[in-house]
């Protein structure tokens, strides 16, 4: 059996530094010269998007993630990076044969009835091939690109430098925990055995949830860098943006339950909510396709989400402060809490309103939530800044990412009732018990 994980190597890192650094280095020099985020920043956001768009691997994936964390980047940069596409040019057949032989042995081809030579999809960390088993089951084989461990470490080091420069210009948000959190999730994405367990976890948590499907792993055809599962037929979600209102709203409701159901039942969320991670099957069924980026939360964090909802609804500043502290925010003052509450009021607005409505009823240009985030930035900067805790990063990103999808679908739902359906009667003790049961059954360690 081959090694499950390719090792991070000095040679691999140096090669990656050369590729990434040659594209981003010139812009970093301009930052150091004091022209970024000032009058000399015109054209830089588009330059950065073009530079990163040609790089296969984690740096592009992180850029996409950052584009959906409004606190992380200036508006003009977030808008450009949000245009990055998940798909990248696939590796050729010779590469695929070598990788498959490494994972399943030299006779790997005999383990499939058919195996497609051309990639069905190619993304930042790997590509997917269609196949069939000897039992005629249709399969999806997700194969990781080579040297990804080295690429992750090299790219994270480059991003740390970029964030350090950014903090010099905008101290409103201390990004240290954002970098640490992104790094932890990226390293986990390299472990396809962990992704297989996450898939089993979500299959259990979403069992019985109407309109949501999770693939089943084929263990005997999977390794640490090859993940084989049954193929779920469906069309890209983007093709349904112009469907009838009933279809769009149905899909949005499935999405809401697929993301927040596991969070309120076991403290787990899918941390990478973009259109490429799901398709729509027969009967408007939602197919969840990628489980590499999963975030687990303490039960107290989930309770903090509910406490903050109550605090916003009742204008209770003390309860707001309690909720932020339960999440891990430190050095809170009244003005800082007021600034954070601007963001909370924006995110909670749809679920405070007990009626069918769109996620955002006033049309706004740019990245979803960016205008509010800009005002929050201004206020926090005046107060000396704040450091978002690690757990907050992906919860915030999920909320913003899903909100952007709901916005594109123009979905009209009673978000208030959906939220209460999932949270009424929830306690820290009941969530802890359900979390332990679900994670143990799926073989996933509880952090």
C-alpha positions, 0 to 999 in steps of 0.5 A: 500500500502506498504512502497516504500522504506525499511529504512536504519537500524542500525541493518542492517548496523552492520550485513553488516559491519560484512559480508563485513569487515570480507572479506575485513578487512584483506586486509585493514590491509595489506594496512595500513601496507604499502604493497599494491601497492608496492612490497608486493601487489602480489596476493592482486588483485585476493584476493580482487576479490574473496572476493567481488565475494561472496558478494551479494549487492552493494559492488560487483556492485561498484567494477564492476563500478570501474573496468571501470573507469581507473582513479580510480584503479591501473591496476592490481586491475582493471583487476581483478575486471573486472572479477566479474560477475553481476549474484549472487545466487538467493533467494529461493521461500519462500523469493519470496513469502514473498517479493511479498506479502509485495509489492502487498498484500497477494493475489498477486498471483491472479494478474498474470496468471502464475508466475515462481518460479525460477529466470530468472536472479539474480544480485547484488541488485535484481532478475527477475522472468518471469510471464504472465498477465491475458491478456496473456502478457509476463512479467518480475518482478524485485524484490529487495533483502531485507535490500538493503538500509542498505547494500548500506550505510554500503558498501559505508562507507567501500568503503570510507575507502578503497578510503582514504587508496588508496589516501595515496598511489596514490594522482594523482586522488582525488577520493572524487567526485567518491565516492559521485557520486557512492553513489548517483547513488546506492541510486537511484537504490533502488527506482524502481518507479524512474527507471520506470520513467527513463524507460519512459524517454528513451522510449520517447527519443529513439522512432523512433530509428531504432533497439532499444527497451525499455520495458514498465512498468506495473504500477499496478504491480509495487512498490518502490521495485518491477518493472514489465514490458513486457518481451523482447525476446532476446539472450545475447550480449556475444553470438554475439561476433563471429557473422559476421562482418555486425551483429557485426557492426549493434549491435555496431551502435545500442548501439552508438545511444542508449547511445549517442542519449539520451545524445545529445538530453536530457543530459541523459545517461545509466550509467551502460554499461555492457553486462548483461544490453542488449540482442539481439532480432529478426532482430538484435534489441537491447533490453535495460533492466536496467534503475536503473543507469541513469545520467542527465547532464547540457546542458553546460556539453554536450556542453563541450564534443563538445568543447573538441572534437573541441579542440582536433581536432584543438590542441586548448589548450585554448578551452580545458581548457574552456571545462574542466572548463565547466565540473567543473574541478578546479585549472587547469594549462597548464601541467594538461591540457596537461595530461588530453588531453592525455586521451581526445585524446584517447577517441576522436580518433575514432570520429576524423577519418572520415572513417570506423574503429575499436574503437581501431586499435592497440591491447592492453592487459588489461582493455580498456584505462588502458595504457593511464590512467597509463601515465595520472596518472603519469603526474597528480601525478607530478603536485599534482593531480586533482579532477574529478568533479562528472558529469565527473565520469559517462560520462567517465565510459560510454565512456570507458564501451561502448568502451570495448563492441565495442572492444569485438564486433570488430565493424567497423564503421564510428564513426566520422559520427555517432557523427556528426549526433547527434551533428551538430547544437546542442546548449545549448539552444536547448538541454535545451528546449528538456531536459525540454520537455522530462523530464517533459513528463516522470515525471522525475525531472531535477537535 
